[in-house]
């Protein structure tokens, strides 16, 4: 484009030549936009964090299952065993939601997600 601007034709006025160059450049804009979109970095994952209250967490089997299912969904966190039971979990938003859907289906005396 710079070279073409520098070599303005003597037959045409500079404005006419410039208008022609602008029209040519506009034809390439969709390709430039597509290339820029392809180079755009992916969106960062949305972090999800939930606090969960249980009437109690006592069963060693449920505690082991909580750890196993959390690992399956790439969810981390902590839980407090006893009365009441408390769990804090975090990970990618969709993974946390799926993890809690699975855990909620288990038999609990009481479970509240915040």
C-alpha positions, 0 to 999 in steps of 0.5 A: 500500500505504501509503495502504491501511494508513493508511485501515484500515477501522473495520469490521475489525480492523487485523490482518485488513486487514493480512492482506488487503493481504499477500495482495494484495501476494503476487499481484503478486510474480511480476510484480515478480520478472520485471521485476527479472530483465529489469532485471538486467545481463547477465553479464560475458564470461569472459576466456580466456587461453592460452599455446601452444608450437610447435616453430617458427613460421617461415612468413610465410603461417602468421603472416599466417593466425594474425593473420587468424583471430585477428581473425575470432574477436576474439582478441588476443595476441602470438607469437614467431617462430622456434625455439621459437614461442610464442603468448599469446592472449586474448579471450572464453573461447569465442572463444579455444577456437574460435580454437585449434581452427582453429589446431590443425587446421593442420599443425604439427610440434609444438603444445602448449596450456597 
